[in-house]
């Protein structure tokens, strides 16, 4: 009997459908994976703002995780919005208990609208409990600055920041440069150690697309990497394919109008006609 490549997202729900669990499941489906979810929080959200956040009780987060992993299993895990230190620790404990992986961690701290999605005391918990479990961490520049406690300005500083984040325990770091607007190129840097413990660094550069439809780009990129890992790719190849998928999703979504703020990318650009 054939089976599916199984990808699990552990994240918050976006009622507007552009980010969070909804974006992750769309990405998994678009890239040939069977998607599953553990919801950590409910958000009342649209293209302009987050109007309310409702945390899921910690014991129910654990119940979801146990239900999925005890029966279906998983080939890759994407982690997004964790909201609190308590949820962060519970998810980390659950992943260790089930030996689930590989793990792609997108440290979601602030929504596109500027609304905070990770409480202050959870940042240390994220560093302490989740980073050592992650095969890849995918922070944006504001997230990297919050995690490192310093500003990150300039290309060389970004490369060094990625290396410093690698020192917190993950196997690889993809530091995204989408928040920088001084260049017509969007540059992300991947750092990891190869099998010989040599530090490897690779830049991924794509033309910057002039569009407001960028809601959920971080969620989509990290879940795309998880999808390709679930399908058996090695890390650098998975990041390369995911970054190419992300670029095409932004390009295809740029011409659409949805809502009055930051619209979504087009997850199904290769399927819809």
Number of C-alpha atoms within 10 A of each C-alpha: 2 3 6 13 19 22 31 32 29 25 26 28 26 21 17 21 19 28 31 31 33 21 28 36 25 21 28 27 17 18 21 16 23 19 21 22 22 23 23 27 25 18 18 14 20 22 23 16 16 20 10 10 17 13 16 16 13 17 11 13 20 19 13 15 22 17 12 15 17 10 8 9 16 23 22 24 30 28 30 27 27 29 28 21 19 14 24 24 18 18 23 19 15 18 19 12 10 14 12 17 21 20 26 29 28 26 27 23 24 15 17 19 15 11 13 15 20 19 13 14 12 19 19 12 18 23 18 16 18 24 25 17 22 24 19 29 28 28 25 21 21 17 19 22 16 15 18 16 9 11 14 18 12 9 13 10 12 22 20 13 24 28 22 15 22 21 14 15 20 21 20 27 27 27 25 25 20 16 11 16 10 7 9 13 16 19 20 22 21 24 24 23 13 11 7 6 8 9 11 12 16 13 15 17 14 14 11 17 15 11 15 17 26 24 26 23 22 25 28 31 26 29 33 32 33 36 34 26 27 26 19 13 15 12 20 16 13 20 23 16 16 23 21 15 22 22 19 17 22 24 18 17 22 19 12 13 13 12 13 10 17 21 25 27 29 24 26 17 16 13 7 7 5
